[in-house]
């Protein structure tokens, strides 16, 4: 298993490094870091944990793209390990290994999870929460209860969507006769107290900040009362489509092992006969059902990327439908497919990079690192104090935070209200650079408001990827105290 996980980490770190122009086209990964280094109890879009993880990671690793992709790959490998610990409870050791190997072919764990954000960060925490829930059901130990409570809290502190998983666990405890007996034992209440203790600081932050993340969630979509219902078919279709590569590899492996019947629903149906099996069904399918219910009730538009953590048990369920003996004759079939697939990805990476270079959507082709360097250089030419704060366009501000040597804090949405770790008094003392793209009227107007009339400005121009386009950015300089305008 260790070799499989190491190969996963190496493959997806190298593949992402070879094929991506920027960390991601939306600037989410840069935004994560700009939040995390402030170490707040929450941020205006999300709870804090995945941003903290990002900041902690880069307290050890250099602020370069490959190190960020390494974090993404380690995150996926952690999911695989936790899922394997679940799988060994329902499959023999070899099939548990094969189920784990199938994650290589699951886009929500690979291509989509290259972008480390709130959605992908849930992957290992959901799987680990279910793993320790099963351990707690099996052994009833208080240590497992404490860890379960901590993992449940961590899941919620990454994204509120984790309420779907935790709700499924609660429903299983309430409606399963064997599990319900746990309510008379201290373990459930210990886990609950640990959970409450760990989420309380964030709850206090929510009350003090007018529930900003919930407001942000409510503003997604078109505001229609039926948007949840209308987006459900597409969401479910995406869930099934993501499974197709895994199903294809599994079918090829079955055919490589000879002809004859291969489908057997009995092992899957047998899950209903055990406490652990019912727990797996509740956390797997119950979490999906609650996702749909909550989305429809709260009129939220479903997005396929929300589905990422729902796949923690998908390879296990698929493997349960394969008859005994249909994967054991040609054992290397799936491991060989993993190696071949990895080799193909690396071989094709130059062509994928070339294709990616044609993608001009969002921030995909913006030379963020080069622009961040020019912004910091322009500041250093003027002042002999490090750049402490940066604002303006999201990708320019958070990109400068990540890539600039001085690691300046970035103002969120050009708003002091959304960035409590930066105050007007701080800016008056240390100054600030505000960067907007040429012609970006809204940003330029905000920059003028933040910097004041008569602020020093400079236009910076850098070549794009491949040199075919030139990018111009206007920087407004708010001088540090003692430097004047």
C-alpha beads as a LAMMPS data file, in Angstrom:
LAMMPS data file: protein, C-alpha beads

485 atoms
484 bonds

1 atom types
1 bond types

-500.0 500.0 xlo xhi
-500.0 500.0 ylo yhi
-500.0 500.0 zlo zhi

Masses

1 110.0

Atoms # bond

1 1 1 0.000 0.000 0.000
2 1 1 2.836 2.375 0.777
3 1 1 4.248 1.983 -2.733
4 1 1 0.831 2.631 -4.292
5 1 1 0.344 5.820 -2.283
6 1 1 3.876 7.031 -3.035
7 1 1 3.276 6.468 -6.749
8 1 1 0.011 8.408 -6.537
9 1 1 1.718 11.363 -4.849
10 1 1 4.635 11.364 -7.300
11 1 1 2.445 10.967 -10.394
12 1 1 -0.038 13.714 -9.663
13 1 1 2.580 16.137 -8.363
14 1 1 4.663 15.749 -11.519
15 1 1 1.663 15.663 -13.872
16 1 1 0.176 18.856 -12.443
17 1 1 3.548 20.610 -12.489
18 1 1 4.041 19.720 -16.159
19 1 1 0.567 20.582 -17.439
20 1 1 -0.654 23.673 -15.571
21 1 1 0.190 27.262 -16.511
22 1 1 -1.059 28.600 -13.196
23 1 1 -1.997 26.898 -9.969
24 1 1 -5.640 27.068 -11.047
25 1 1 -7.701 29.157 -13.390
26 1 1 -9.925 30.680 -10.713
27 1 1 -7.249 31.759 -8.243
28 1 1 -8.725 29.639 -5.438
29 1 1 -5.395 28.148 -4.375
30 1 1 -3.786 31.567 -4.082
31 1 1 -6.811 32.805 -2.160
32 1 1 -6.495 29.852 0.256
33 1 1 -2.991 30.947 1.151
34 1 1 -3.905 34.621 1.478
35 1 1 -6.552 33.636 4.022
36 1 1 -4.523 31.042 5.861
37 1 1 -1.551 33.220 6.775
38 1 1 -3.944 35.527 8.649
39 1 1 -4.940 32.601 10.934
40 1 1 -8.490 33.848 11.465
41 1 1 -11.336 31.742 12.874
42 1 1 -13.227 32.131 9.615
43 1 1 -13.270 33.947 6.289
44 1 1 -16.040 35.584 4.348
45 1 1 -16.486 32.620 1.990
46 1 1 -15.594 29.567 4.073
47 1 1 -14.642 28.140 7.456
48 1 1 -10.905 28.277 8.170
49 1 1 -9.337 24.820 8.315
50 1 1 -8.295 24.224 4.710
51 1 1 -6.738 27.706 4.616
52 1 1 -4.862 26.923 7.841
53 1 1 -3.619 23.664 6.332
54 1 1 -2.336 25.605 3.332
55 1 1 -0.539 28.152 5.512
56 1 1 0.972 25.431 7.703
57 1 1 2.153 23.515 4.634
58 1 1 3.986 26.538 3.266
59 1 1 5.551 27.243 6.614
60 1 1 7.588 24.132 5.739
61 1 1 7.682 24.079 1.926
62 1 1 8.725 26.883 -0.451
63 1 1 6.058 29.020 -2.109
64 1 1 6.332 27.398 -5.528
65 1 1 3.737 25.669 -7.673
66 1 1 5.114 22.127 -7.396
67 1 1 4.938 22.288 -3.599
68 1 1 1.263 23.245 -3.816
69 1 1 0.582 20.340 -6.162
70 1 1 2.412 18.112 -3.700
71 1 1 -0.086 19.200 -1.043
72 1 1 -2.948 18.341 -3.407
73 1 1 -1.451 14.908 -4.101
74 1 1 -0.793 14.159 -0.424
75 1 1 -4.385 15.173 0.286
76 1 1 -5.606 12.598 -2.264
77 1 1 -3.270 9.921 -0.917
78 1 1 -4.597 10.536 2.597
79 1 1 -8.107 9.877 1.286
80 1 1 -6.896 6.641 -0.313
81 1 1 -5.319 5.456 2.926
82 1 1 -8.453 6.158 4.967
83 1 1 -10.655 4.505 2.329
84 1 1 -8.379 1.454 2.369
85 1 1 -8.834 1.194 6.156
86 1 1 -12.585 1.188 5.511
87 1 1 -12.276 -1.324 2.660
88 1 1 -10.451 -3.989 4.694
89 1 1 -13.590 -4.318 6.810
90 1 1 -15.703 -5.377 3.833
91 1 1 -13.276 -6.874 1.298
92 1 1 -10.431 -9.354 1.421
93 1 1 -6.942 -7.761 1.542
94 1 1 -6.304 -8.059 -2.206
95 1 1 -9.632 -6.564 -3.208
96 1 1 -9.220 -3.806 -0.641
97 1 1 -5.928 -2.968 -2.348
98 1 1 -7.590 -3.022 -5.781
99 1 1 -10.412 -0.784 -4.563
100 1 1 -7.807 1.712 -3.393
101 1 1 -5.955 1.516 -6.719
102 1 1 -9.172 2.432 -8.555
103 1 1 -8.934 5.954 -7.121
104 1 1 -6.274 6.617 -9.775
105 1 1 -9.067 6.579 -12.357
106 1 1 -11.560 8.684 -10.420
107 1 1 -11.515 12.322 -11.658
108 1 1 -12.823 13.822 -8.379
109 1 1 -9.702 12.488 -6.634
110 1 1 -7.246 13.274 -9.435
111 1 1 -7.904 15.897 -12.109
112 1 1 -10.439 17.875 -10.081
113 1 1 -8.501 17.554 -6.833
114 1 1 -5.331 19.024 -8.363
115 1 1 -6.960 22.293 -7.315
116 1 1 -6.689 22.273 -3.536
117 1 1 -9.666 24.140 -2.139
118 1 1 -12.568 23.607 0.239
119 1 1 -14.067 20.851 -1.923
120 1 1 -10.939 18.751 -2.356
121 1 1 -9.764 19.390 1.209
122 1 1 -12.796 17.451 2.483
123 1 1 -11.638 14.247 0.754
124 1 1 -9.443 12.718 3.489
125 1 1 -11.483 14.125 6.363
126 1 1 -14.742 12.552 5.207
127 1 1 -13.078 9.183 4.716
128 1 1 -11.238 9.400 8.037
129 1 1 -14.439 10.396 9.854
130 1 1 -16.207 7.294 8.513
131 1 1 -13.170 5.113 9.307
132 1 1 -13.173 6.187 12.956
133 1 1 -16.940 5.959 13.148
134 1 1 -16.600 2.306 12.136
135 1 1 -13.795 1.826 14.676
136 1 1 -15.984 3.348 17.351
137 1 1 -18.897 1.071 16.447
138 1 1 -16.602 -1.955 16.582
139 1 1 -14.654 -1.297 19.772
140 1 1 -16.628 1.390 21.662
141 1 1 -13.364 2.960 22.866
142 1 1 -13.294 6.515 24.160
143 1 1 -10.080 7.239 22.269
144 1 1 -11.886 6.476 19.011
145 1 1 -14.779 8.671 20.145
146 1 1 -12.420 11.589 20.786
147 1 1 -10.774 11.188 17.376
148 1 1 -14.186 10.830 15.721
149 1 1 -15.359 14.083 17.290
150 1 1 -12.180 15.850 16.199
151 1 1 -12.453 14.585 12.619
152 1 1 -16.132 15.524 12.441
153 1 1 -15.264 19.027 13.627
154 1 1 -12.417 19.241 11.116
155 1 1 -14.795 18.294 8.309
156 1 1 -17.221 21.056 9.272
157 1 1 -14.386 23.558 9.668
158 1 1 -13.410 22.895 6.064
159 1 1 -16.847 23.325 4.505
160 1 1 -20.398 23.362 5.857
161 1 1 -21.314 20.830 3.185
162 1 1 -19.885 18.270 5.624
163 1 1 -23.188 18.551 7.477
164 1 1 -24.453 16.008 4.932
165 1 1 -21.992 13.386 6.189
166 1 1 -22.436 14.205 9.868
167 1 1 -26.202 14.211 9.441
168 1 1 -26.024 10.744 7.877
169 1 1 -24.005 9.479 10.853
170 1 1 -26.512 10.970 13.293
171 1 1 -29.420 9.399 11.424
172 1 1 -27.692 6.027 11.484
173 1 1 -27.243 6.271 15.248
174 1 1 -30.907 7.180 15.683
175 1 1 -32.498 4.665 13.300
176 1 1 -30.227 1.635 13.602
177 1 1 -31.233 -0.471 16.601
178 1 1 -27.703 -1.659 17.337
179 1 1 -26.201 1.780 16.918
180 1 1 -28.947 3.430 18.980
181 1 1 -27.764 1.565 22.063
182 1 1 -24.654 3.750 21.924
183 1 1 -26.750 6.673 23.145
184 1 1 -26.719 5.024 26.566
185 1 1 -22.913 4.918 26.572
186 1 1 -20.518 7.818 27.210
187 1 1 -18.680 7.500 23.874
188 1 1 -21.300 9.274 21.741
189 1 1 -21.467 12.164 24.154
190 1 1 -17.691 12.411 24.424
191 1 1 -17.478 12.638 20.627
192 1 1 -20.213 15.289 20.642
193 1 1 -18.463 17.359 23.316
194 1 1 -15.167 17.224 21.420
195 1 1 -16.984 18.322 18.268
196 1 1 -18.711 21.224 20.029
197 1 1 -15.517 22.348 21.749
198 1 1 -13.595 22.473 18.477
199 1 1 -16.246 24.278 16.419
200 1 1 -17.209 26.791 19.124
201 1 1 -14.500 29.369 18.263
202 1 1 -15.737 29.401 14.682
203 1 1 -19.360 29.681 15.826
204 1 1 -18.421 32.722 17.906
205 1 1 -16.690 34.185 14.856
206 1 1 -19.830 33.543 12.773
207 1 1 -22.032 35.475 15.206
208 1 1 -19.555 38.333 15.383
209 1 1 -19.269 38.534 11.593
210 1 1 -22.942 38.352 10.601
211 1 1 -22.667 34.783 9.265
212 1 1 -20.672 35.923 6.237
213 1 1 -19.965 32.439 4.781
214 1 1 -23.655 31.547 4.927
215 1 1 -24.493 34.782 3.136
216 1 1 -21.925 33.909 0.492
217 1 1 -23.480 30.453 0.004
218 1 1 -26.985 31.896 -0.244
219 1 1 -25.869 34.234 -3.020
220 1 1 -24.720 31.408 -5.280
221 1 1 -27.074 30.583 -8.161
222 1 1 -29.789 32.734 -9.705
223 1 1 -31.956 33.095 -6.609
224 1 1 -34.762 30.930 -7.999
225 1 1 -36.790 29.004 -5.435
226 1 1 -36.540 25.923 -7.639
227 1 1 -32.856 26.128 -8.550
228 1 1 -32.071 23.138 -6.327
229 1 1 -34.660 20.966 -8.047
230 1 1 -33.693 22.202 -11.508
231 1 1 -29.982 21.495 -11.001
232 1 1 -30.462 18.033 -9.443
233 1 1 -30.570 15.988 -12.703
234 1 1 -27.353 17.532 -13.975
235 1 1 -25.687 16.992 -10.594
236 1 1 -26.654 13.308 -10.506
237 1 1 -25.591 12.839 -14.126
238 1 1 -22.172 14.278 -13.263
239 1 1 -21.874 11.884 -10.306
240 1 1 -22.427 8.918 -12.597
241 1 1 -20.190 10.281 -15.352
242 1 1 -17.263 10.600 -12.950
243 1 1 -17.580 6.882 -12.200
244 1 1 -17.322 5.796 -15.834
245 1 1 -13.482 5.583 -16.018
246 1 1 -13.413 3.424 -12.887
247 1 1 -16.146 1.149 -14.209
248 1 1 -14.315 0.821 -17.535
249 1 1 -11.020 -0.171 -15.885
250 1 1 -12.829 -2.617 -13.633
251 1 1 -14.606 -4.241 -16.598
252 1 1 -11.338 -4.553 -18.532
253 1 1 -9.729 -6.222 -15.516
254 1 1 -12.669 -8.631 -15.248
255 1 1 -12.367 -9.564 -18.934
256 1 1 -8.637 -10.101 -18.500
257 1 1 -9.515 -12.674 -15.849
258 1 1 -11.574 -14.835 -18.206
259 1 1 -15.140 -15.220 -19.382
260 1 1 -18.255 -16.054 -17.432
261 1 1 -20.658 -14.408 -14.983
262 1 1 -19.074 -11.667 -12.944
263 1 1 -21.917 -9.666 -11.387
264 1 1 -23.112 -10.621 -7.910
265 1 1 -25.229 -8.258 -5.815
266 1 1 -25.289 -10.538 -2.770
267 1 1 -22.191 -9.085 -1.014
268 1 1 -23.530 -5.561 -1.445
269 1 1 -26.974 -6.532 -0.152
270 1 1 -25.319 -8.312 2.766
271 1 1 -24.129 -4.944 4.065
272 1 1 -27.604 -4.502 5.553
273 1 1 -27.008 -7.472 7.848
274 1 1 -24.162 -5.976 9.896
275 1 1 -23.822 -2.826 11.963
276 1 1 -20.684 -1.751 10.093
277 1 1 -22.294 -2.478 6.730
278 1 1 -25.334 -0.376 7.539
279 1 1 -23.043 2.407 8.734
280 1 1 -21.231 2.345 5.392
281 1 1 -24.535 2.498 3.501
282 1 1 -25.757 5.400 5.609
283 1 1 -22.550 7.395 5.226
284 1 1 -22.269 6.642 1.518
285 1 1 -25.824 6.898 0.216
286 1 1 -27.303 8.762 3.170
287 1 1 -24.831 11.602 2.706
288 1 1 -25.849 11.849 -0.950
289 1 1 -29.548 11.872 -0.056
290 1 1 -29.007 14.608 2.523
291 1 1 -26.981 16.594 0.001
292 1 1 -29.943 16.580 -2.363
293 1 1 -32.452 17.323 0.385
294 1 1 -30.500 20.223 1.881
295 1 1 -29.773 21.720 -1.525
296 1 1 -33.435 21.631 -2.517
297 1 1 -34.701 22.956 0.835
298 1 1 -32.220 25.839 0.920
299 1 1 -32.603 26.545 -2.830
300 1 1 -28.918 26.112 -3.606
301 1 1 -27.707 25.409 -7.132
302 1 1 -25.876 22.073 -7.150
303 1 1 -22.329 22.035 -8.469
304 1 1 -20.613 18.821 -9.522
305 1 1 -17.446 19.733 -7.598
306 1 1 -19.398 19.412 -4.362
307 1 1 -19.465 15.698 -5.056
308 1 1 -15.729 15.219 -4.511
309 1 1 -15.891 13.861 -0.928
310 1 1 -18.918 11.674 -1.704
311 1 1 -16.674 9.196 -3.553
312 1 1 -14.740 7.954 -0.522
313 1 1 -16.585 4.617 -0.615
314 1 1 -17.405 4.332 -4.337
315 1 1 -14.615 1.844 -5.249
316 1 1 -15.598 -0.321 -2.281
317 1 1 -19.211 -0.523 -3.404
318 1 1 -18.177 -1.310 -6.982
319 1 1 -15.813 -4.050 -5.867
320 1 1 -18.568 -5.694 -3.826
321 1 1 -20.520 -6.391 -7.026
322 1 1 -17.716 -8.457 -8.607
323 1 1 -18.020 -12.214 -8.075
324 1 1 -15.210 -13.958 -6.182
325 1 1 -12.492 -15.242 -8.502
326 1 1 -13.137 -12.752 -11.300
327 1 1 -10.178 -10.559 -10.314
328 1 1 -7.867 -13.160 -8.830
329 1 1 -6.604 -15.092 -11.887
330 1 1 -4.757 -12.216 -13.556
331 1 1 -3.976 -10.281 -10.400
332 1 1 -1.712 -7.676 -12.029
333 1 1 -4.509 -6.391 -14.315
334 1 1 -5.497 -3.328 -12.272
335 1 1 -1.980 -2.540 -10.931
336 1 1 -0.674 -2.743 -14.509
337 1 1 -3.449 -0.394 -15.629
338 1 1 -2.365 2.075 -12.941
339 1 1 1.252 2.054 -14.152
340 1 1 0.248 2.266 -17.825
341 1 1 -2.167 5.093 -17.102
342 1 1 0.491 7.031 -15.214
343 1 1 3.008 6.551 -18.022
344 1 1 0.472 7.761 -20.591
345 1 1 -0.325 10.867 -18.566
346 1 1 3.330 11.827 -18.268
347 1 1 3.982 11.103 -21.948
348 1 1 1.051 13.268 -22.984
349 1 1 1.828 16.068 -20.526
350 1 1 3.595 18.341 -23.097
351 1 1 0.576 18.117 -25.388
352 1 1 -1.803 18.749 -22.495
353 1 1 0.265 21.791 -21.498
354 1 1 0.074 23.100 -25.060
355 1 1 -3.691 22.645 -25.019
356 1 1 -3.912 24.318 -21.625
357 1 1 -2.003 27.285 -23.031
358 1 1 -4.904 27.865 -25.447
359 1 1 -7.356 28.196 -22.570
360 1 1 -7.976 31.890 -21.988
361 1 1 -10.942 31.522 -19.640
362 1 1 -10.923 33.145 -16.218
363 1 1 -7.326 33.679 -15.008
364 1 1 -5.903 30.617 -16.712
365 1 1 -3.396 32.393 -18.975
366 1 1 -2.468 35.285 -16.674
367 1 1 1.296 35.273 -15.856
368 1 1 0.608 35.620 -12.150
369 1 1 4.094 34.883 -10.824
370 1 1 5.742 37.368 -13.207
371 1 1 3.219 40.087 -12.383
372 1 1 3.629 39.510 -8.640
373 1 1 7.380 39.888 -9.012
374 1 1 7.011 43.144 -10.938
375 1 1 4.585 44.550 -8.362
376 1 1 7.018 43.820 -5.539
377 1 1 9.960 45.208 -7.526
378 1 1 8.072 48.435 -8.210
379 1 1 7.413 48.786 -4.480
380 1 1 11.030 48.084 -3.547
381 1 1 12.280 50.750 -5.971
382 1 1 10.204 53.365 -4.131
383 1 1 10.493 52.337 -0.507
384 1 1 13.089 50.681 1.695
385 1 1 10.471 48.883 3.773
386 1 1 8.976 45.503 2.744
387 1 1 5.617 45.390 1.001
388 1 1 3.175 44.574 3.813
389 1 1 -0.268 44.863 2.218
390 1 1 -1.666 44.417 -1.272
391 1 1 -5.149 44.876 -2.731
392 1 1 -6.871 45.117 -6.092
393 1 1 -7.842 42.289 -8.411
394 1 1 -8.175 38.961 -6.613
395 1 1 -5.535 37.104 -8.622
396 1 1 -3.045 39.976 -8.461
397 1 1 -3.483 40.554 -4.737
398 1 1 -3.442 36.933 -3.595
399 1 1 -0.823 36.081 -6.220
400 1 1 1.493 38.734 -4.809
401 1 1 0.822 37.379 -1.331
402 1 1 1.911 33.913 -2.422
403 1 1 4.819 34.678 -4.755
404 1 1 6.341 37.904 -3.379
405 1 1 9.308 37.429 -1.053
406 1 1 7.810 39.791 1.543
407 1 1 4.580 37.704 1.791
408 1 1 2.249 40.713 2.086
409 1 1 -1.270 40.278 3.412
410 1 1 -3.926 40.762 0.742
411 1 1 -7.150 42.671 1.213
412 1 1 -10.219 40.568 0.406
413 1 1 -12.505 42.090 -2.242
414 1 1 -10.901 45.487 -1.521
415 1 1 -12.874 45.669 1.711
416 1 1 -11.607 46.382 5.202
417 1 1 -14.843 44.866 6.519
418 1 1 -14.015 41.511 4.898
419 1 1 -10.351 41.714 5.933
420 1 1 -10.263 42.350 9.693
421 1 1 -6.547 41.556 9.827
422 1 1 -5.845 44.749 7.853
423 1 1 -6.972 48.111 9.237
424 1 1 -6.722 51.651 7.817
425 1 1 -4.278 52.392 10.623
426 1 1 -2.059 49.501 9.494
427 1 1 -2.049 50.816 5.935
428 1 1 -1.291 54.353 7.111
429 1 1 1.829 53.031 8.845
430 1 1 3.088 50.390 6.401
431 1 1 1.539 51.461 3.111
432 1 1 -0.102 49.289 0.460
433 1 1 0.098 48.415 -3.238
434 1 1 -3.175 48.115 -5.168
435 1 1 -2.989 46.340 -8.532
436 1 1 -5.650 46.185 -11.254
437 1 1 -5.615 45.006 -14.838
438 1 1 -5.668 47.650 -17.536
439 1 1 -9.274 48.541 -18.341
440 1 1 -10.673 46.847 -15.211
441 1 1 -13.023 49.711 -14.362
442 1 1 -14.507 48.399 -11.129
443 1 1 -11.140 47.508 -9.655
444 1 1 -9.570 50.791 -10.787
445 1 1 -12.363 52.768 -9.131
446 1 1 -11.859 50.863 -5.874
447 1 1 -8.098 51.371 -6.118
448 1 1 -8.571 55.110 -6.489
449 1 1 -10.856 55.142 -3.462
450 1 1 -8.386 53.160 -1.341
451 1 1 -5.293 55.093 -2.402
452 1 1 -6.740 58.606 -2.503
453 1 1 -6.522 61.379 -5.053
454 1 1 -3.027 62.041 -6.338
455 1 1 -1.637 58.621 -5.475
456 1 1 1.555 57.501 -7.162
457 1 1 0.775 55.014 -9.947
458 1 1 2.766 52.936 -12.391
459 1 1 1.789 50.757 -15.331
460 1 1 3.631 47.434 -15.429
461 1 1 3.687 45.245 -18.534
462 1 1 4.873 41.646 -18.730
463 1 1 4.690 39.089 -21.564
464 1 1 2.176 36.284 -21.312
465 1 1 2.938 32.584 -21.562
466 1 1 4.615 32.017 -24.916
467 1 1 5.072 35.760 -25.401
468 1 1 2.025 36.103 -27.666
469 1 1 0.220 38.582 -25.428
470 1 1 1.337 41.349 -23.108
471 1 1 -0.392 41.986 -19.808
472 1 1 -0.579 45.496 -18.386
473 1 1 -1.329 46.169 -14.747
474 1 1 -1.762 49.556 -13.082
475 1 1 -0.402 49.736 -9.549
476 1 1 -1.481 52.404 -7.054
477 1 1 0.965 53.029 -4.227
478 1 1 -0.087 54.077 -0.738
479 1 1 3.264 55.081 0.806
480 1 1 4.401 53.966 4.251
481 1 1 4.495 56.572 6.995
482 1 1 7.368 58.978 6.498
483 1 1 7.611 58.636 2.717
484 1 1 4.893 61.102 1.637
485 1 1 3.033 60.788 -1.665

Bonds

1 1 1 2
2 1 2 3
3 1 3 4
4 1 4 5
5 1 5 6
6 1 6 7
7 1 7 8
8 1 8 9
9 1 9 10
10 1 10 11
11 1 11 12
12 1 12 13
13 1 13 14
14 1 14 15
15 1 15 16
16 1 16 17
17 1 17 18
18 1 18 19
19 1 19 20
20 1 20 21
21 1 21 22
22 1 22 23
23 1 23 24
24 1 24 25
25 1 25 26
26 1 26 27
27 1 27 28
28 1 28 29
29 1 29 30
30 1 30 31
31 1 31 32
32 1 32 33
33 1 33 34
34 1 34 35
35 1 35 36
36 1 36 37
37 1 37 38
38 1 38 39
39 1 39 40
40 1 40 41
41 1 41 42
42 1 42 43
43 1 43 44
44 1 44 45
45 1 45 46
46 1 46 47
47 1 47 48
48 1 48 49
49 1 49 50
50 1 50 51
51 1 51 52
52 1 52 53
53 1 53 54
54 1 54 55
55 1 55 56
56 1 56 57
57 1 57 58
58 1 58 59
59 1 59 60
60 1 60 61
61 1 61 62
62 1 62 63
63 1 63 64
64 1 64 65
65 1 65 66
66 1 66 67
67 1 67 68
68 1 68 69
69 1 69 70
70 1 70 71
71 1 71 72
72 1 72 73
73 1 73 74
74 1 74 75
75 1 75 76
76 1 76 77
77 1 77 78
78 1 78 79
79 1 79 80
80 1 80 81
81 1 81 82
82 1 82 83
83 1 83 84
84 1 84 85
85 1 85 86
86 1 86 87
87 1 87 88
88 1 88 89
89 1 89 90
90 1 90 91
91 1 91 92
92 1 92 93
93 1 93 94
94 1 94 95
95 1 95 96
96 1 96 97
97 1 97 98
98 1 98 99
99 1 99 100
100 1 100 101
101 1 101 102
102 1 102 103
103 1 103 104
104 1 104 105
105 1 105 106
106 1 106 107
107 1 107 108
108 1 108 109
109 1 109 110
110 1 110 111
111 1 111 112
112 1 112 113
113 1 113 114
114 1 114 115
115 1 115 116
116 1 116 117
117 1 117 118
118 1 118 119
119 1 119 120
120 1 120 121
121 1 121 122
122 1 122 123
123 1 123 124
124 1 124 125
125 1 125 126
126 1 126 127
127 1 127 128
128 1 128 129
129 1 129 130
130 1 130 131
131 1 131 132
132 1 132 133
133 1 133 134
134 1 134 135
135 1 135 136
136 1 136 137
137 1 137 138
138 1 138 139
139 1 139 140
140 1 140 141
141 1 141 142
142 1 142 143
143 1 143 144
144 1 144 145
145 1 145 146
146 1 146 147
147 1 147 148
148 1 148 149
149 1 149 150
150 1 150 151
151 1 151 152
152 1 152 153
153 1 153 154
154 1 154 155
155 1 155 156
156 1 156 157
157 1 157 158
158 1 158 159
159 1 159 160
160 1 160 161
161 1 161 162
162 1 162 163
163 1 163 164
164 1 164 165
165 1 165 166
166 1 166 167
167 1 167 168
168 1 168 169
169 1 169 170
170 1 170 171
171 1 171 172
172 1 172 173
173 1 173 174
174 1 174 175
175 1 175 176
176 1 176 177
177 1 177 178
178 1 178 179
179 1 179 180
180 1 180 181
181 1 181 182
182 1 182 183
183 1 183 184
184 1 184 185
185 1 185 186
186 1 186 187
187 1 187 188
188 1 188 189
189 1 189 190
190 1 190 191
191 1 191 192
192 1 192 193
193 1 193 194
194 1 194 195
195 1 195 196
196 1 196 197
197 1 197 198
198 1 198 199
199 1 199 200
200 1 200 201
201 1 201 202
202 1 202 203
203 1 203 204
204 1 204 205
205 1 205 206
206 1 206 207
207 1 207 208
208 1 208 209
209 1 209 210
210 1 210 211
211 1 211 212
212 1 212 213
213 1 213 214
214 1 214 215
215 1 215 216
216 1 216 217
217 1 217 218
218 1 218 219
219 1 219 220
220 1 220 221
221 1 221 222
222 1 222 223
223 1 223 224
224 1 224 225
225 1 225 226
226 1 226 227
227 1 227 228
228 1 228 229
229 1 229 230
230 1 230 231
231 1 231 232
232 1 232 233
233 1 233 234
234 1 234 235
235 1 235 236
236 1 236 237
237 1 237 238
238 1 238 239
239 1 239 240
240 1 240 241
241 1 241 242
242 1 242 243
243 1 243 244
244 1 244 245
245 1 245 246
246 1 246 247
247 1 247 248
248 1 248 249
249 1 249 250
250 1 250 251
251 1 251 252
252 1 252 253
253 1 253 254
254 1 254 255
255 1 255 256
256 1 256 257
257 1 257 258
258 1 258 259
259 1 259 260
260 1 260 261
261 1 261 262
262 1 262 263
263 1 263 264
264 1 264 265
265 1 265 266
266 1 266 267
267 1 267 268
268 1 268 269
269 1 269 270
270 1 270 271
271 1 271 272
272 1 272 273
273 1 273 274
274 1 274 275
275 1 275 276
276 1 276 277
277 1 277 278
278 1 278 279
279 1 279 280
280 1 280 281
281 1 281 282
282 1 282 283
283 1 283 284
284 1 284 285
285 1 285 286
286 1 286 287
287 1 287 288
288 1 288 289
289 1 289 290
290 1 290 291
291 1 291 292
292 1 292 293
293 1 293 294
294 1 294 295
295 1 295 296
296 1 296 297
297 1 297 298
298 1 298 299
299 1 299 300
300 1 300 301
301 1 301 302
302 1 302 303
303 1 303 304
304 1 304 305
305 1 305 306
306 1 306 307
307 1 307 308
308 1 308 309
309 1 309 310
310 1 310 311
311 1 311 312
312 1 312 313
313 1 313 314
314 1 314 315
315 1 315 316
316 1 316 317
317 1 317 318
318 1 318 319
319 1 319 320
320 1 320 321
321 1 321 322
322 1 322 323
323 1 323 324
324 1 324 325
325 1 325 326
326 1 326 327
327 1 327 328
328 1 328 329
329 1 329 330
330 1 330 331
331 1 331 332
332 1 332 333
333 1 333 334
334 1 334 335
335 1 335 336
336 1 336 337
337 1 337 338
338 1 338 339
339 1 339 340
340 1 340 341
341 1 341 342
342 1 342 343
343 1 343 344
344 1 344 345
345 1 345 346
346 1 346 347
347 1 347 348
348 1 348 349
349 1 349 350
350 1 350 351
351 1 351 352
352 1 352 353
353 1 353 354
354 1 354 355
355 1 355 356
356 1 356 357
357 1 357 358
358 1 358 359
359 1 359 360
360 1 360 361
361 1 361 362
362 1 362 363
363 1 363 364
364 1 364 365
365 1 365 366
366 1 366 367
367 1 367 368
368 1 368 369
369 1 369 370
370 1 370 371
371 1 371 372
372 1 372 373
373 1 373 374
374 1 374 375
375 1 375 376
376 1 376 377
377 1 377 378
378 1 378 379
379 1 379 380
380 1 380 381
381 1 381 382
382 1 382 383
383 1 383 384
384 1 384 385
385 1 385 386
386 1 386 387
387 1 387 388
388 1 388 389
389 1 389 390
390 1 390 391
391 1 391 392
392 1 392 393
393 1 393 394
394 1 394 395
395 1 395 396
396 1 396 397
397 1 397 398
398 1 398 399
399 1 399 400
400 1 400 401
401 1 401 402
402 1 402 403
403 1 403 404
404 1 404 405
405 1 405 406
406 1 406 407
407 1 407 408
408 1 408 409
409 1 409 410
410 1 410 411
411 1 411 412
412 1 412 413
413 1 413 414
414 1 414 415
415 1 415 416
416 1 416 417
417 1 417 418
418 1 418 419
419 1 419 420
420 1 420 421
421 1 421 422
422 1 422 423
423 1 423 424
424 1 424 425
425 1 425 426
426 1 426 427
427 1 427 428
428 1 428 429
429 1 429 430
430 1 430 431
431 1 431 432
432 1 432 433
433 1 433 434
434 1 434 435
435 1 435 436
436 1 436 437
437 1 437 438
438 1 438 439
439 1 439 440
440 1 440 441
441 1 441 442
442 1 442 443
443 1 443 444
444 1 444 445
445 1 445 446
446 1 446 447
447 1 447 448
448 1 448 449
449 1 449 450
450 1 450 451
451 1 451 452
452 1 452 453
453 1 453 454
454 1 454 455
455 1 455 456
456 1 456 457
457 1 457 458
458 1 458 459
459 1 459 460
460 1 460 461
461 1 461 462
462 1 462 463
463 1 463 464
464 1 464 465
465 1 465 466
466 1 466 467
467 1 467 468
468 1 468 469
469 1 469 470
470 1 470 471
471 1 471 472
472 1 472 473
473 1 473 474
474 1 474 475
475 1 475 476
476 1 476 477
477 1 477 478
478 1 478 479
479 1 479 480
480 1 480 481
481 1 481 482
482 1 482 483
483 1 483 484
484 1 484 485
